[in-house]
Amino acid sequence: MRMLRAMKLKLSACVWPFQWMPPYEDVVKRIANLGYGGAELIAWNRKILDEYFTHKEIKDLKDLFGSLGIQISALHGITGGMASTEKEKREEAVEFFRKQVEVAGELETKTVINVSHWPWIDDPRYPYPRITERPLKQIFGVNVPYDFNWATIFSDYVAALRQCVEIVEKAGLRYALEPHPFMMMSNADAMLRLIDFVKSEAFGMNLDPSHLFPCGEIPHLTILKLRGRVFHCHFSDNDAASNVHWRPGKGKIDWESVLRALKETSFDGFVSVELEDVPGVSTGRTPEPASPLLDEEYILTKEYLENLAKKVGIEVP
């Protein structure tokens, strides 16, 4: 009889819905007070990596997390140019990633996250398609150069990811790539192809059902396909038509099946709750701290997921 390793539900919360930009100390305290066992940090750009995540700040953050009895679930970084058609931008993105891994190692978290990439992210001639606009558009068009060479773009992207994986392996960390609509990796099969080409046990997915679901993916099937390569999760609910990030239980995602699939595959990472389209949230457009309405959304999320976890036999701390 096949024996599954017992799974424990490790709930984290992303810092940015509470406060978009650093400093994040007050946010970490707020997350801990809501009963979460971890918080996910983020660097939106290289300036934040260099100027916020200093050696002193990293020590202070580690001391704060330790005093609160919670963990850093991951360090998220925005490496926009990794799939660029321009070599210089790919190299710049890899160097950003190198610094991200250095900071993550010093923070003593084992997972680094990037969202998958768009080849023409910085090219004004071919603007990145904003999925949030799709429900409002009669015609949803995307400009791309019709003479592009996909084989070259894919090969260059794989080469950049291999460089990142070498950096991660040397640091003893794991690289979790996050799927996103319209990006180089938006579903399970694209991730499996990248895994085949990158060839590293340190390379896996940051599972985000709210990004997978509007791409036509069945989130729990994605987990089963990737068996063992889901390193970290972002949880929020979705309507399968847009890119909304609601509280789990408010959309159409089958969360019981998602948790059953994580248990079946002996998932051992953090589930980081990421609510971005809910009352009270902080955003890049309104960067002030979230209102108490967001706290209620996170409390209800925690209760919902813990009850489901108990139902499917996942240990709840």
C-alpha positions as CSV (number, residue, x, y, z in Angstrom):
1,M,0.0,0.0,0.0
2,R,1.3,3.4,-1.0
3,M,2.0,5.6,2.1
4,L,1.6,9.4,1.9
5,R,3.7,11.7,4.0
6,A,1.4,13.6,6.4
7,M,0.7,17.1,5.2
8,K,0.5,20.1,7.6
9,L,-1.3,23.2,6.5
10,K,1.2,26.1,6.7
11,L,-0.7,29.3,6.0
12,S,1.2,32.5,5.0
13,A,0.0,35.9,3.8
14,C,1.5,38.1,1.1
15,V,2.5,41.4,2.5
16,W,1.5,43.6,-0.5
17,P,-2.3,43.4,-0.1
18,F,-1.8,44.9,3.3
19,Q,0.8,47.5,2.1
20,W,2.0,47.7,-1.4
21,M,5.5,49.1,-0.8
22,P,8.0,48.7,2.1
23,P,8.8,49.1,4.9
24,Y,6.9,45.9,5.8
25,E,7.5,45.5,9.6
26,D,4.0,46.7,10.6
27,V,2.5,44.4,8.0
28,V,4.4,41.4,9.4
29,K,3.0,42.2,12.9
30,R,-0.5,42.6,11.4
31,I,-0.3,39.2,9.6
32,A,1.0,37.5,12.8
33,N,-1.9,39.0,14.8
34,L,-4.3,37.5,12.3
35,G,-3.0,34.0,13.2
36,Y,-1.0,33.3,10.1
37,G,2.2,31.3,10.5
38,G,4.2,33.0,7.8
39,A,4.5,36.1,5.6
40,E,5.7,36.4,2.0
41,L,8.0,39.4,1.3
42,I,8.5,41.0,-2.1
43,A,11.0,43.2,-4.0
44,W,9.2,45.1,-6.8
45,N,12.5,46.3,-8.3
46,R,16.3,46.4,-7.9
47,K,16.2,49.6,-5.9
48,I,14.1,47.9,-3.2
49,L,16.5,44.9,-3.1
50,D,19.4,47.3,-2.7
51,E,18.0,50.0,-0.5
52,Y,15.4,48.2,1.7
53,F,16.8,44.7,2.0
54,T,20.1,45.9,3.6
55,H,22.1,43.7,6.0
56,K,20.7,45.7,8.9
57,E,17.1,45.5,7.7
58,I,17.4,41.8,7.0
59,K,18.7,41.2,10.5
60,D,15.8,43.3,11.9
61,L,13.3,41.4,9.8
62,K,14.6,38.0,11.0
63,D,14.5,39.2,14.6
64,L,10.9,40.4,14.1
65,F,9.8,37.1,12.5
66,G,11.5,35.2,15.3
67,S,9.9,37.2,18.0
68,L,6.5,36.7,16.5
69,G,7.0,33.0,16.0
70,I,6.3,33.1,12.3
71,Q,8.4,32.3,9.2
72,I,9.3,34.0,5.9
73,S,7.5,31.8,3.4
74,A,9.3,33.1,0.4
75,L,10.9,36.1,-1.2
76,H,9.1,37.3,-4.3
77,G,10.9,39.3,-7.0
78,I,9.8,41.1,-10.2
79,T,12.3,40.1,-12.9
80,G,10.5,41.5,-15.9
81,G,13.2,41.0,-18.6
82,M,14.0,37.3,-18.2
83,A,12.3,36.4,-21.5
84,S,13.2,39.6,-23.3
85,T,14.3,39.5,-27.0
86,E,17.2,41.8,-25.9
87,K,20.2,40.0,-24.4
88,E,21.1,43.0,-22.2
89,K,17.7,42.9,-20.5
90,R,17.9,39.1,-19.9
91,E,21.3,39.6,-18.3
92,E,19.9,42.4,-16.2
93,A,17.1,40.2,-15.0
94,V,19.5,37.3,-14.1
95,E,21.6,39.8,-12.1
96,F,18.4,40.9,-10.3
97,F,17.7,37.3,-9.6
98,R,21.2,36.7,-8.3
99,K,20.7,39.5,-5.8
100,Q,17.2,38.2,-4.9
101,V,18.7,34.8,-4.0
102,E,21.5,36.5,-2.0
103,V,18.8,38.3,0.0
104,A,16.7,35.2,0.4
105,G,19.6,33.2,1.7
106,E,20.4,35.9,4.3
107,L,16.7,36.0,5.3
108,E,16.9,32.2,5.7
109,T,13.9,31.4,3.5
110,K,14.3,28.5,1.1
111,T,12.0,29.6,-1.7
112,V,12.4,32.4,-4.3
113,I,9.5,33.3,-6.6
114,N,9.2,35.1,-9.9
115,V,6.1,35.5,-12.1
116,S,6.7,34.0,-15.5
117,H,7.7,36.5,-18.2
118,W,6.5,38.3,-21.4
119,P,9.1,38.6,-24.2
120,W,8.2,42.3,-25.0
121,I,7.5,43.5,-21.5
122,D,9.5,46.8,-22.0
123,D,8.7,47.4,-25.7
124,P,6.1,50.1,-26.2
125,R,5.4,48.7,-29.6
126,Y,4.0,45.5,-28.2
127,P,2.3,46.3,-24.9
128,Y,1.8,43.6,-22.4
129,P,-1.9,42.5,-22.4
130,R,-3.7,43.4,-19.2
131,I,-6.1,40.6,-18.4
132,T,-8.0,42.9,-16.0
133,E,-9.2,44.7,-19.1
134,R,-10.5,41.7,-20.9
135,P,-14.1,41.7,-19.5
136,L,-14.5,45.3,-20.5
137,K,-13.3,45.1,-24.1
138,Q,-15.4,44.2,-27.1
139,I,-12.2,43.4,-29.0
140,F,-9.3,42.2,-26.9
141,G,-6.3,42.6,-29.2
142,V,-2.6,42.1,-28.5
143,N,0.2,43.5,-30.6
144,V,3.0,41.1,-31.3
145,P,5.7,41.2,-34.1
146,Y,4.5,38.7,-36.8
147,D,8.1,37.9,-37.8
148,F,9.3,36.8,-34.4
149,N,11.2,33.5,-34.0
150,W,9.5,31.6,-31.2
151,A,12.2,28.9,-31.1
152,T,14.9,31.5,-30.4
153,I,12.8,33.3,-27.7
154,F,12.1,29.9,-26.0
155,S,15.8,28.9,-26.2
156,D,17.0,32.2,-24.8
157,Y,14.4,32.0,-22.0
158,V,15.5,28.5,-21.0
159,A,19.1,29.6,-21.0
160,A,18.2,32.5,-18.6
161,L,16.3,30.1,-16.4
162,R,19.2,27.7,-16.3
163,Q,21.4,30.5,-15.1
164,C,18.9,31.2,-12.3
165,V,18.7,27.6,-11.4
166,E,22.5,27.4,-11.1
167,I,22.4,30.4,-8.7
168,V,19.6,28.7,-6.7
169,E,21.3,25.4,-6.5
170,K,24.6,26.9,-5.2
171,A,22.6,28.7,-2.5
172,G,20.7,25.5,-1.5
173,L,17.3,27.2,-2.3
174,R,14.3,26.4,-4.6
175,Y,13.1,28.5,-7.5
176,A,9.3,28.6,-7.8
177,L,8.0,30.1,-11.1
178,E,4.5,31.5,-11.1
179,P,2.1,30.9,-14.0
180,H,0.3,33.9,-15.4
181,P,-2.1,34.5,-18.3
182,F,-0.4,35.4,-21.6
183,M,3.1,34.8,-20.2
184,M,5.7,32.2,-21.3
185,M,4.4,29.8,-18.7
186,S,0.6,30.0,-18.1
187,N,-0.4,26.4,-17.5
188,A,0.8,22.9,-16.4
189,D,1.9,21.7,-19.8
190,A,4.1,24.8,-20.3
191,M,5.6,24.3,-16.9
192,L,6.3,20.6,-17.7
193,R,8.1,21.6,-20.9
194,L,10.2,24.1,-19.0
195,I,11.1,21.4,-16.4
196,D,12.2,19.1,-19.2
197,F,14.5,21.7,-20.7
198,V,15.8,23.4,-17.5
199,K,16.6,20.0,-15.9
200,S,16.8,20.8,-12.2
201,E,15.2,19.4,-9.1
202,A,15.4,22.9,-7.7
203,F,13.0,24.3,-10.3
204,G,9.2,24.2,-9.7
205,M,6.0,26.1,-9.6
206,N,4.5,28.7,-7.4
207,L,0.9,27.4,-7.8
208,D,-1.6,30.3,-8.3
209,P,-5.1,29.0,-9.1
210,S,-6.4,32.5,-9.9
211,H,-3.9,32.7,-12.7
212,L,-4.4,29.1,-13.9
213,F,-8.2,29.1,-13.8
214,P,-8.9,31.8,-16.4
215,C,-6.4,30.0,-18.7
216,G,-8.7,27.0,-18.8
217,E,-6.7,25.0,-16.2
218,I,-8.2,22.7,-13.6
219,P,-6.0,23.7,-10.6
220,H,-6.1,20.4,-8.8
221,L,-5.2,18.6,-12.1
222,T,-2.2,21.0,-12.4
223,I,-1.0,19.8,-9.0
224,L,-1.3,16.2,-9.9
225,K,0.5,16.7,-13.3
226,L,3.4,18.5,-11.6
227,R,3.6,16.0,-8.7
228,G,6.4,17.1,-6.5
229,R,7.2,20.3,-8.4
230,V,4.8,22.6,-6.6
231,F,7.0,24.4,-4.1
232,H,4.8,27.2,-2.9
233,C,1.2,28.4,-3.4
234,H,-0.7,31.6,-3.8
235,F,-4.4,31.1,-2.8
236,S,-7.2,33.3,-4.0
237,D,-10.5,32.6,-5.7
238,N,-11.5,33.4,-9.2
239,D,-14.4,33.5,-11.7
240,A,-12.6,31.7,-14.5
241,A,-13.2,34.8,-16.8
242,S,-10.9,37.5,-15.4
243,N,-7.9,37.7,-13.1
244,V,-9.7,38.5,-9.9
245,H,-8.2,37.5,-6.6
246,W,-11.1,37.0,-4.2
247,R,-11.3,35.2,-0.9
248,P,-11.4,31.4,-1.3
249,G,-15.0,30.2,-1.3
250,K,-16.3,33.4,-3.1
251,G,-15.5,32.2,-6.6
252,K,-15.7,29.0,-8.7
253,I,-12.5,27.2,-7.7
254,D,-12.9,23.7,-6.2
255,W,-10.8,24.2,-3.1
256,E,-11.5,20.9,-1.5
257,S,-10.1,19.2,-4.6
258,V,-7.1,21.5,-4.6
259,L,-6.3,20.6,-1.0
260,R,-6.8,16.9,-1.7
261,A,-4.4,17.1,-4.6
262,L,-1.8,18.9,-2.4
263,K,-2.2,16.2,0.2
264,E,-1.9,13.4,-2.4
265,T,1.4,14.9,-3.7
266,S,2.8,15.4,-0.2
267,F,3.1,19.2,-0.6
268,D,5.4,20.6,2.0
269,G,5.5,24.3,1.3
270,F,3.5,27.3,2.4
271,V,0.1,28.3,1.2
272,S,0.4,32.1,0.9
273,V,-3.0,33.9,0.8
274,E,-3.0,36.7,-1.8
275,L,-6.3,38.7,-1.8
276,E,-6.1,41.6,-4.3
277,D,-9.7,42.3,-5.3
278,V,-11.4,42.5,-1.9
279,P,-12.6,45.2,0.4
280,G,-10.0,47.4,2.1
281,V,-7.0,46.1,0.0
282,S,-3.8,48.2,-0.6
283,T,-2.8,48.4,-4.3
284,G,-0.1,50.0,-6.5
285,R,-2.7,52.7,-7.3
286,T,-3.6,53.3,-3.7
287,P,-0.4,52.5,-1.8
288,E,-1.6,53.5,1.7
289,P,-2.0,50.6,4.2
290,A,-5.1,48.4,3.8
291,S,-8.1,49.1,6.0
292,P,-9.5,46.8,8.7
293,L,-11.9,45.4,6.1
294,L,-8.9,43.4,4.7
295,D,-8.2,41.8,8.0
296,E,-11.7,40.4,8.1
297,E,-11.2,38.9,4.6
298,Y,-8.0,37.2,5.9
299,I,-9.7,35.9,9.0
300,L,-12.5,34.4,7.0
301,T,-10.0,32.9,4.6
302,K,-8.1,31.2,7.4
303,E,-11.2,29.7,8.9
304,Y,-12.4,28.5,5.5
305,L,-9.2,26.8,4.6
306,E,-8.6,25.3,8.0
307,N,-12.1,23.7,8.0
308,L,-11.5,22.3,4.5
309,A,-8.1,21.0,5.5
310,K,-9.6,19.1,8.5
311,K,-12.2,17.7,6.2
312,V,-9.7,16.2,3.8
313,G,-7.3,15.0,6.6
314,I,-4.6,17.7,6.5
315,E,-3.2,18.6,9.8
316,V,-4.0,22.1,11.0
317,P,-1.6,23.6,13.5
